Amino acid sequence: LFVAIGWGLVPLSRSIYDVYANVTARDLEPDEAYQAYLEEMDLTEAPQQSKSITRKAFEAITPWDDDEVWRKKKVQEWVEQQQSGQEGGGEGAPPAFLTRRKKSFKDTLIYQVVDHVSQAAKVGVAVIGADCLALIGKLMGNDHDLMDNFSRIFSKVAYTGWITHRLQAFKRYLLRNTLGKSKIELGKLNIIDHLLDGMIYSLWLIFLLDFLEVQTGMAVKSLFSVGATGTLVLGLASKDIASQIMNGLTLHLSEKMYEGDEVRFSDGTSGVIVKMGWMETMIRSSDELVVGIPNTHLSGQRVYNLSRTPRSQVKQSLRISYNDADKIPKLLEAIKEEIKEACPKLITDGSRAFRAYWQNYEDDHLAVVVDCHFTIKPTGDEYWSNRQNMLEAIYRAVKKTGVHFEKAVKS
């Protein structure tokens, strides 16, 4: 019975759901592609048809045909009738069966119910297996006290562990529906999620230890009675682990960075935060290599969060020939004009520097510096595309004024 429920309930429920949905046309959700099509045809404000029309349509077309080509043809026919005013076009949106698709079984409440029953049955099979193993052990002459309590301990651990896991999933579902979907809100969600995970699993562990002591007579203190030497060894071994966990908690609470942020640390390490754990943080560098860095190594460093910086700077040095010194004033004006035209997100209100200036006399060239700021984050394709536009604008200004670059001489 447990095997049948554990491995057969979900497929059976899916089959029944498909038949029910095909016949009744219920549990349908909007099709985004057809909704966009109707918006393009300016038909989305029309009142919806009654459910009876949808029901009659499904009774006439059974089983439900979910073919995309067929539905597209039917929608186009309805739109043509609507626009030409032919009989049958009517007023209002097309019948729901033309613009809606069948909801996935996994997205329904019935799936959540039968899936949990199925998982509980699978745990029950494992518990029955443990009972059989304990019985076999006794039949083989093993009368140890552990065999008497084995099945009870296993069942308690299995069922409470499964309940804890489901509570964790339900907690994550509530968090995702409570908090927003912005990067900051998702970062806070991960912090709260990790903290609640620690609380849930700690309570589960305390419950199990209490059960071992009260129900089976295995005192918890006996698990830790390893003597002074053992205590010293255990304390030294767990020191680094505890330090990493505390540093991980500090990183989470500081809100300096979240998963998905692109960061750069003071030691030169840079990349995208893939995962922030209690012990270490996973970072994906630009070469797609993912490296795990202990939280103790990151806690004391300065963090530059590029994903949260709304502005960027592009600063470029130019080597101008001494022969073109008299053309530099015109060059600087041309550079500013070209950059203004090529980069619409250039900051020119005076709050940030926008300079093109003659900086210095060098041994083999005249140093000119162009310094610009933009309302673009210093990362991503938009930043690099804008940087290229700025460099192309500088080159056009150089060609327009007839200035020549001076090549660097290797010593």
Secondary structure as UniProt FT lines:
FT   HELIX           2..24
FT   STRAND          28..30
FT   HELIX           32..40
FT   TURN            41..42
FT   TURN            44..45
FT   HELIX           51..60
FT   HELIX           68..84
FT   TURN            87..89
FT   HELIX           96..99
FT   STRAND          100..102
FT   HELIX           105..107
FT   HELIX           109..139
FT   TURN            140..141
FT   HELIX           145..178
FT   HELIX           183..214
FT   HELIX           220..223
FT   HELIX           227..254
FT   TURN            259..260
FT   STRAND          262..265
FT   TURN            266..267
FT   STRAND          270..276
FT   STRAND          280..284
FT   TURN            286..287
FT   STRAND          290..294
FT   HELIX           295..298
FT   TURN            299..300
FT   STRAND          303..305
FT   HELIX           306..308
FT   STRAND          312..320
FT   HELIX           322..327
FT   HELIX           328..342
FT   TURN            344..345
FT   STRAND          355..361
FT   STRAND          366..374
FT   HELIX           381..401
//
